Amino acid sequence: MRRKLSAAALLIASMLGPGIATALGQSAPPNCSAGGGSYVLQLPGGASYTFNPGGCVNGHVPGYEIGGNVSGSGLNGSGNPRSPAPPPSTLPQPVDLIALDAAIRQSNASRCLTQMGFVCAPAPSAPGHLNERWTRLDINWLVTQLGQDAVQDAALPNIQLRANPDPGITGIPTWFWVDPVSYGGQAFSYTVAMPVQWTEYWDTIEHHHDVSSGPCPDDPTQTCTTTHDWDELVHHQQEHTDRVSVTVTFSPVQFAWDFGDDRRSWRPESHASFGDLKGMGQPFVDPHTPSPVVHNYSESSLNFFDQGGFPIHISVTWTATATWHFTSDLGDNASGTRTFGARVGQYAIRHQVRESQPVIVAASP
């Protein structure tokens, strides 16, 4: 309601005479002491406006005090009291990202930390260098991290299992083997390589000696020679790159089979473990060449019919041995070997087993 009353007041004021209309339209600063009479406009609700021909307006609305010229110092564009002007905005200052990065790296180097927080390799001491520090990663730590990543990231063989007879028959041994097309028992390798950048910092003291000649202070006709010696602490930094490669070789060492027919109670004959490639079994060649991986089922897989048969599992374990190479622009190259934890792969199939029943046939007469 206040907005409507204020707008009405301005409209009525513009109609009260040429003096007021001229004052309202002028752009020059108001002259509140200008001669002539003032006009007081009484509005409902206790509000009132006083118009001075010099261009000033003073108003009273319960809860507000308004003053100024009608062109905008005390009222907003709708005739309402103007809200206080917001404080001047402070524009954000640009950040020197290069300087910030250098400051962080130097701070880390002074504490012998990388930006990831790992302890660095110790910095050497060179003649004439003071406060030597760097962000170089320790070689042993780096090789360990890359080797562990390689062990976990390497893709294991996609081993496929086979059985004969399939489906199996109770009382008749079932031969199992690893399909040699999917994996032939060979060792395989995986390599991880990466460059690692780091920064070296050090200080030196440089001695300065200046000689200058000029008129003597006490006798300008004479020439005096002045010398000035001082030491300056100079900061240095140099970028370096190390390159590390780790090759992990996986070799099979164990094949552990679970033939899946002892889910009710564990039976040792339902499991078989091999410490050599015999654990891969022998693909079927003829009835006279059995596989080393064999199991004789005494019951059918009827209870596992909906799941596709007995769950056959094999756990294959590979050892992980790494060779690593380290090269640097400093020339302190190195290489070596490292043994990591074993890697285990799990593989499974379903195998149906039928039950055979003896049938008594009467002899022919």
RAHU-V338121 format. One record per backbone hydrogen bond with DSSP energy under -1.0 kcal/mol. CO is the residue of the C=O (numbers start at 1). NH is the residue of the N-H. E is the energy in kcal/mol with one decimal. If there is no record, write none. Layout:
BEGIN
CO NH E
CO NH E
END
This chain:
BEGIN
1 5 -1.9
2 6 -2.3
3 7 -2.0
4 8 -2.1
5 9 -2.2
6 10 -2.0
7 11 -2.0
8 12 -2.6
9 13 -2.5
10 14 -1.8
12 15 -1.3
13 16 -1.3
17 21 -2.4
18 22 -2.8
19 23 -2.4
20 24 -2.9
21 25 -1.6
22 26 -1.1
31 34 -1.9
39 51 -3.5
41 49 -2.1
47 43 -3.1
48 60 -3.2
49 41 -3.5
50 58 -2.4
51 39 -2.6
52 55 -2.4
54 31 -2.8
56 52 -2.5
57 68 -1.2
58 50 -3.5
59 66 -1.9
60 48 -2.1
61 64 -3.7
64 61 -1.2
66 59 -2.3
68 57 -3.1
69 72 -1.5
74 82 -1.3
76 79 -2.2
80 76 -3.4
95 97 -1.4
96 100 -2.3
97 101 -2.6
98 102 -2.3
99 103 -2.3
100 104 -2.3
101 105 -2.6
102 106 -2.4
103 107 -2.2
104 108 -2.6
105 109 -2.6
106 110 -2.3
108 113 -3.1
109 112 -1.4
112 120 -1.8
114 117 -1.6
118 114 -1.5
126 129 -2.0
130 203 -3.0
133 201 -3.4
136 121 -2.7
138 142 -2.4
139 143 -2.8
140 144 -2.1
141 145 -2.3
142 146 -2.5
143 147 -2.6
144 148 -2.4
145 149 -2.1
146 150 -2.4
147 151 -2.3
148 152 -1.8
149 153 -2.5
150 154 -1.8
157 159 -1.6
160 179 -3.0
162 177 -1.8
164 175 -3.4
168 354 -3.4
169 172 -1.9
174 295 -2.1
175 164 -2.1
177 162 -2.5
179 182 -1.3
179 183 -1.7
188 250 -3.5
190 248 -3.1
192 246 -3.2
194 244 -2.3
196 242 -2.9
198 240 -2.8
199 135 -1.8
200 238 -2.3
201 133 -2.3
202 236 -2.8
203 130 -3.1
204 234 -3.2
206 232 -2.7
208 230 -1.9
210 228 -2.4
212 226 -3.6
214 224 -3.6
219 222 -2.4
222 216 -2.2
224 214 -2.1
226 212 -2.9
228 210 -2.8
230 208 -3.1
232 206 -2.8
234 204 -2.2
236 202 -1.8
238 200 -2.9
240 198 -2.2
242 196 -3.5
243 327 -2.4
244 194 -2.4
245 325 -2.3
246 192 -2.8
247 323 -2.3
248 190 -2.0
249 321 -2.3
250 188 -1.7
251 319 -2.6
254 317 -2.3
255 274 -2.3
256 315 -2.6
257 272 -1.7
258 313 -2.4
267 270 -1.7
268 271 -1.7
270 259 -2.7
272 257 -3.9
274 255 -2.4
276 279 -1.8
277 280 -1.9
278 281 -2.1
280 178 -3.3
286 289 -1.9
293 176 -2.7
295 174 -3.1
297 171 -2.4
301 304 -1.8
302 305 -1.6
304 309 -2.6
305 308 -1.2
310 351 -2.2
312 349 -1.9
313 258 -2.5
314 347 -2.0
315 256 -2.4
316 345 -2.8
317 253 -3.0
317 254 -1.3
318 343 -2.7
319 251 -1.7
320 340 -3.0
321 249 -3.3
322 338 -2.6
323 247 -2.8
324 336 -1.9
325 245 -2.1
326 334 -2.5
327 243 -2.8
328 331 -1.4
331 333 -1.6
334 326 -3.5
336 324 -2.8
338 322 -4.1
343 318 -3.0
345 316 -2.5
347 314 -2.3
349 312 -2.9
351 310 -2.7
352 168 -2.9
353 301 -2.1
354 170 -2.8
END
